[in-house]
């Protein structure tokens, strides 16, 4: 499951976001969040199988593209493991 929560101000700027790939069969911790990016707690960070690291933020578009690339890679790994 992919979850995308994006908060936008009246001017159309992204002011908060939460992007997550959730799959309890791949990772049971962190409520099944295998991969995630969000801006909670006043900083931009990445979740990966329970580990949290800060990320450099240039734009929401850049973060969203990075998230999508990583999701695509993870989906391929899951499909390959199921074969």
Chimera marker file (.cmm) of the C-alpha trace (Angstrom):
<marker_set name="trace">
<marker id="1" x="0.000" y="0.000" z="0.000" r="1" g="1" b="0" radius="0.5"/>
<marker id="2" x="1.213" y="3.488" z="-0.809" r="1" g="1" b="0" radius="0.5"/>
<marker id="3" x="0.135" y="6.362" z="1.388" r="1" g="1" b="0" radius="0.5"/>
<marker id="4" x="0.537" y="9.962" z="0.285" r="1" g="1" b="0" radius="0.5"/>
<marker id="5" x="-0.558" y="12.771" z="2.570" r="1" g="1" b="0" radius="0.5"/>
<marker id="6" x="0.294" y="16.242" z="1.371" r="1" g="1" b="0" radius="0.5"/>
<marker id="7" x="-0.718" y="19.485" z="3.047" r="1" g="1" b="0" radius="0.5"/>
<marker id="8" x="-0.734" y="22.604" z="0.874" r="1" g="1" b="0" radius="0.5"/>
<marker id="9" x="-1.094" y="26.230" z="1.952" r="1" g="1" b="0" radius="0.5"/>
<marker id="10" x="-3.457" y="28.696" z="0.218" r="1" g="1" b="0" radius="0.5"/>
<marker id="11" x="-0.652" y="29.683" z="-2.162" r="1" g="1" b="0" radius="0.5"/>
<marker id="12" x="-0.209" y="26.085" z="-3.316" r="1" g="1" b="0" radius="0.5"/>
<marker id="13" x="3.063" y="25.418" z="-1.473" r="1" g="1" b="0" radius="0.5"/>
<marker id="14" x="3.610" y="22.058" z="0.201" r="1" g="1" b="0" radius="0.5"/>
<marker id="15" x="3.935" y="22.764" z="3.906" r="1" g="1" b="0" radius="0.5"/>
<marker id="16" x="3.880" y="19.200" z="5.223" r="1" g="1" b="0" radius="0.5"/>
<marker id="17" x="4.012" y="15.719" z="3.729" r="1" g="1" b="0" radius="0.5"/>
<marker id="18" x="3.968" y="12.051" z="4.628" r="1" g="1" b="0" radius="0.5"/>
<marker id="19" x="4.830" y="9.460" z="1.962" r="1" g="1" b="0" radius="0.5"/>
<marker id="20" x="4.899" y="5.781" z="2.912" r="1" g="1" b="0" radius="0.5"/>
<marker id="21" x="5.174" y="2.315" z="1.425" r="1" g="1" b="0" radius="0.5"/>
<marker id="22" x="3.449" y="-0.073" z="3.820" r="1" g="1" b="0" radius="0.5"/>
<marker id="23" x="3.763" y="-3.838" z="3.538" r="1" g="1" b="0" radius="0.5"/>
<marker id="24" x="3.462" y="-5.915" z="6.707" r="1" g="1" b="0" radius="0.5"/>
<marker id="25" x="4.806" y="-8.965" z="4.881" r="1" g="1" b="0" radius="0.5"/>
<marker id="26" x="8.073" y="-7.188" z="4.073" r="1" g="1" b="0" radius="0.5"/>
<marker id="27" x="8.554" y="-5.413" z="7.411" r="1" g="1" b="0" radius="0.5"/>
<marker id="28" x="6.349" y="-5.911" z="10.458" r="1" g="1" b="0" radius="0.5"/>
<marker id="29" x="7.810" y="-3.086" z="12.565" r="1" g="1" b="0" radius="0.5"/>
<marker id="30" x="6.788" y="0.577" z="12.443" r="1" g="1" b="0" radius="0.5"/>
<marker id="31" x="3.199" y="-0.421" z="11.603" r="1" g="1" b="0" radius="0.5"/>
<marker id="32" x="4.399" y="-2.055" z="8.392" r="1" g="1" b="0" radius="0.5"/>
<marker id="33" x="6.112" y="1.053" z="7.036" r="1" g="1" b="0" radius="0.5"/>
<marker id="34" x="8.927" y="-0.313" z="4.901" r="1" g="1" b="0" radius="0.5"/>
<marker id="35" x="9.846" y="3.086" z="3.470" r="1" g="1" b="0" radius="0.5"/>
<marker id="36" x="8.681" y="6.579" z="4.226" r="1" g="1" b="0" radius="0.5"/>
<marker id="37" x="9.545" y="10.235" z="3.882" r="1" g="1" b="0" radius="0.5"/>
<marker id="38" x="7.970" y="12.954" z="5.976" r="1" g="1" b="0" radius="0.5"/>
<marker id="39" x="8.458" y="16.399" z="7.412" r="1" g="1" b="0" radius="0.5"/>
<marker id="40" x="7.067" y="15.783" z="10.894" r="1" g="1" b="0" radius="0.5"/>
<marker id="41" x="8.832" y="17.093" z="13.994" r="1" g="1" b="0" radius="0.5"/>
<marker id="42" x="10.306" y="20.062" z="12.140" r="1" g="1" b="0" radius="0.5"/>
<marker id="43" x="12.739" y="18.161" z="9.928" r="1" g="1" b="0" radius="0.5"/>
<marker id="44" x="12.761" y="16.186" z="6.700" r="1" g="1" b="0" radius="0.5"/>
<marker id="45" x="13.593" y="12.547" z="7.205" r="1" g="1" b="0" radius="0.5"/>
<marker id="46" x="13.463" y="9.053" z="5.743" r="1" g="1" b="0" radius="0.5"/>
<marker id="47" x="12.196" y="5.882" z="7.395" r="1" g="1" b="0" radius="0.5"/>
<marker id="48" x="13.530" y="2.563" z="6.164" r="1" g="1" b="0" radius="0.5"/>
<marker id="49" x="12.641" y="-0.621" z="8.017" r="1" g="1" b="0" radius="0.5"/>
<marker id="50" x="12.613" y="1.112" z="11.372" r="1" g="1" b="0" radius="0.5"/>
<marker id="51" x="15.679" y="3.302" z="10.891" r="1" g="1" b="0" radius="0.5"/>
<marker id="52" x="15.257" y="7.064" z="10.633" r="1" g="1" b="0" radius="0.5"/>
<marker id="53" x="17.749" y="9.369" z="8.937" r="1" g="1" b="0" radius="0.5"/>
<marker id="54" x="17.600" y="13.052" z="8.093" r="1" g="1" b="0" radius="0.5"/>
<marker id="55" x="17.455" y="13.930" z="4.400" r="1" g="1" b="0" radius="0.5"/>
<marker id="56" x="18.473" y="17.018" z="2.513" r="1" g="1" b="0" radius="0.5"/>
<marker id="57" x="15.394" y="18.864" z="1.292" r="1" g="1" b="0" radius="0.5"/>
<marker id="58" x="15.552" y="20.778" z="-1.961" r="1" g="1" b="0" radius="0.5"/>
<marker id="59" x="11.902" y="20.543" z="-2.951" r="1" g="1" b="0" radius="0.5"/>
<marker id="60" x="8.888" y="18.351" z="-2.394" r="1" g="1" b="0" radius="0.5"/>
<marker id="61" x="9.126" y="17.247" z="-6.025" r="1" g="1" b="0" radius="0.5"/>
<marker id="62" x="12.658" y="15.982" z="-5.436" r="1" g="1" b="0" radius="0.5"/>
<marker id="63" x="11.578" y="14.056" z="-2.315" r="1" g="1" b="0" radius="0.5"/>
<marker id="64" x="8.543" y="12.610" z="-4.081" r="1" g="1" b="0" radius="0.5"/>
<marker id="65" x="10.658" y="11.459" z="-7.051" r="1" g="1" b="0" radius="0.5"/>
<marker id="66" x="13.201" y="9.832" z="-4.717" r="1" g="1" b="0" radius="0.5"/>
<marker id="67" x="10.391" y="8.060" z="-2.838" r="1" g="1" b="0" radius="0.5"/>
<marker id="68" x="8.889" y="6.779" z="-6.091" r="1" g="1" b="0" radius="0.5"/>
<marker id="69" x="12.242" y="5.456" z="-7.358" r="1" g="1" b="0" radius="0.5"/>
<marker id="70" x="12.829" y="3.617" z="-4.097" r="1" g="1" b="0" radius="0.5"/>
<marker id="71" x="9.269" y="2.209" z="-4.095" r="1" g="1" b="0" radius="0.5"/>
<marker id="72" x="9.747" y="0.910" z="-7.634" r="1" g="1" b="0" radius="0.5"/>
<marker id="73" x="12.999" y="-0.790" z="-6.611" r="1" g="1" b="0" radius="0.5"/>
<marker id="74" x="11.391" y="-2.340" z="-3.530" r="1" g="1" b="0" radius="0.5"/>
<marker id="75" x="8.401" y="-3.566" z="-5.540" r="1" g="1" b="0" radius="0.5"/>
<marker id="76" x="10.767" y="-5.316" z="-7.970" r="1" g="1" b="0" radius="0.5"/>
<marker id="77" x="12.574" y="-6.948" z="-5.056" r="1" g="1" b="0" radius="0.5"/>
<marker id="78" x="9.295" y="-8.183" z="-3.579" r="1" g="1" b="0" radius="0.5"/>
<marker id="79" x="8.127" y="-9.567" z="-6.928" r="1" g="1" b="0" radius="0.5"/>
<marker id="80" x="11.478" y="-11.272" z="-7.478" r="1" g="1" b="0" radius="0.5"/>
<marker id="81" x="11.348" y="-12.854" z="-4.003" r="1" g="1" b="0" radius="0.5"/>
<marker id="82" x="7.850" y="-14.196" z="-4.734" r="1" g="1" b="0" radius="0.5"/>
<marker id="83" x="8.932" y="-15.900" z="-7.984" r="1" g="1" b="0" radius="0.5"/>
<link id1="1" id2="2" r="1" g="1" b="0" radius="0.2"/>
<link id1="2" id2="3" r="1" g="1" b="0" radius="0.2"/>
<link id1="3" id2="4" r="1" g="1" b="0" radius="0.2"/>
<link id1="4" id2="5" r="1" g="1" b="0" radius="0.2"/>
<link id1="5" id2="6" r="1" g="1" b="0" radius="0.2"/>
<link id1="6" id2="7" r="1" g="1" b="0" radius="0.2"/>
<link id1="7" id2="8" r="1" g="1" b="0" radius="0.2"/>
<link id1="8" id2="9" r="1" g="1" b="0" radius="0.2"/>
<link id1="9" id2="10" r="1" g="1" b="0" radius="0.2"/>
<link id1="10" id2="11" r="1" g="1" b="0" radius="0.2"/>
<link id1="11" id2="12" r="1" g="1" b="0" radius="0.2"/>
<link id1="12" id2="13" r="1" g="1" b="0" radius="0.2"/>
<link id1="13" id2="14" r="1" g="1" b="0" radius="0.2"/>
<link id1="14" id2="15" r="1" g="1" b="0" radius="0.2"/>
<link id1="15" id2="16" r="1" g="1" b="0" radius="0.2"/>
<link id1="16" id2="17" r="1" g="1" b="0" radius="0.2"/>
<link id1="17" id2="18" r="1" g="1" b="0" radius="0.2"/>
<link id1="18" id2="19" r="1" g="1" b="0" radius="0.2"/>
<link id1="19" id2="20" r="1" g="1" b="0" radius="0.2"/>
<link id1="20" id2="21" r="1" g="1" b="0" radius="0.2"/>
<link id1="21" id2="22" r="1" g="1" b="0" radius="0.2"/>
<link id1="22" id2="23" r="1" g="1" b="0" radius="0.2"/>
<link id1="23" id2="24" r="1" g="1" b="0" radius="0.2"/>
<link id1="24" id2="25" r="1" g="1" b="0" radius="0.2"/>
<link id1="25" id2="26" r="1" g="1" b="0" radius="0.2"/>
<link id1="26" id2="27" r="1" g="1" b="0" radius="0.2"/>
<link id1="27" id2="28" r="1" g="1" b="0" radius="0.2"/>
<link id1="28" id2="29" r="1" g="1" b="0" radius="0.2"/>
<link id1="29" id2="30" r="1" g="1" b="0" radius="0.2"/>
<link id1="30" id2="31" r="1" g="1" b="0" radius="0.2"/>
<link id1="31" id2="32" r="1" g="1" b="0" radius="0.2"/>
<link id1="32" id2="33" r="1" g="1" b="0" radius="0.2"/>
<link id1="33" id2="34" r="1" g="1" b="0" radius="0.2"/>
<link id1="34" id2="35" r="1" g="1" b="0" radius="0.2"/>
<link id1="35" id2="36" r="1" g="1" b="0" radius="0.2"/>
<link id1="36" id2="37" r="1" g="1" b="0" radius="0.2"/>
<link id1="37" id2="38" r="1" g="1" b="0" radius="0.2"/>
<link id1="38" id2="39" r="1" g="1" b="0" radius="0.2"/>
<link id1="39" id2="40" r="1" g="1" b="0" radius="0.2"/>
<link id1="40" id2="41" r="1" g="1" b="0" radius="0.2"/>
<link id1="41" id2="42" r="1" g="1" b="0" radius="0.2"/>
<link id1="42" id2="43" r="1" g="1" b="0" radius="0.2"/>
<link id1="43" id2="44" r="1" g="1" b="0" radius="0.2"/>
<link id1="44" id2="45" r="1" g="1" b="0" radius="0.2"/>
<link id1="45" id2="46" r="1" g="1" b="0" radius="0.2"/>
<link id1="46" id2="47" r="1" g="1" b="0" radius="0.2"/>
<link id1="47" id2="48" r="1" g="1" b="0" radius="0.2"/>
<link id1="48" id2="49" r="1" g="1" b="0" radius="0.2"/>
<link id1="49" id2="50" r="1" g="1" b="0" radius="0.2"/>
<link id1="50" id2="51" r="1" g="1" b="0" radius="0.2"/>
<link id1="51" id2="52" r="1" g="1" b="0" radius="0.2"/>
<link id1="52" id2="53" r="1" g="1" b="0" radius="0.2"/>
<link id1="53" id2="54" r="1" g="1" b="0" radius="0.2"/>
<link id1="54" id2="55" r="1" g="1" b="0" radius="0.2"/>
<link id1="55" id2="56" r="1" g="1" b="0" radius="0.2"/>
<link id1="56" id2="57" r="1" g="1" b="0" radius="0.2"/>
<link id1="57" id2="58" r="1" g="1" b="0" radius="0.2"/>
<link id1="58" id2="59" r="1" g="1" b="0" radius="0.2"/>
<link id1="59" id2="60" r="1" g="1" b="0" radius="0.2"/>
<link id1="60" id2="61" r="1" g="1" b="0" radius="0.2"/>
<link id1="61" id2="62" r="1" g="1" b="0" radius="0.2"/>
<link id1="62" id2="63" r="1" g="1" b="0" radius="0.2"/>
<link id1="63" id2="64" r="1" g="1" b="0" radius="0.2"/>
<link id1="64" id2="65" r="1" g="1" b="0" radius="0.2"/>
<link id1="65" id2="66" r="1" g="1" b="0" radius="0.2"/>
<link id1="66" id2="67" r="1" g="1" b="0" radius="0.2"/>
<link id1="67" id2="68" r="1" g="1" b="0" radius="0.2"/>
<link id1="68" id2="69" r="1" g="1" b="0" radius="0.2"/>
<link id1="69" id2="70" r="1" g="1" b="0" radius="0.2"/>
<link id1="70" id2="71" r="1" g="1" b="0" radius="0.2"/>
<link id1="71" id2="72" r="1" g="1" b="0" radius="0.2"/>
<link id1="72" id2="73" r="1" g="1" b="0" radius="0.2"/>
<link id1="73" id2="74" r="1" g="1" b="0" radius="0.2"/>
<link id1="74" id2="75" r="1" g="1" b="0" radius="0.2"/>
<link id1="75" id2="76" r="1" g="1" b="0" radius="0.2"/>
<link id1="76" id2="77" r="1" g="1" b="0" radius="0.2"/>
<link id1="77" id2="78" r="1" g="1" b="0" radius="0.2"/>
<link id1="78" id2="79" r="1" g="1" b="0" radius="0.2"/>
<link id1="79" id2="80" r="1" g="1" b="0" radius="0.2"/>
<link id1="80" id2="81" r="1" g="1" b="0" radius="0.2"/>
<link id1="81" id2="82" r="1" g="1" b="0" radius="0.2"/>
<link id1="82" id2="83" r="1" g="1" b="0" radius="0.2"/>
</marker_set>
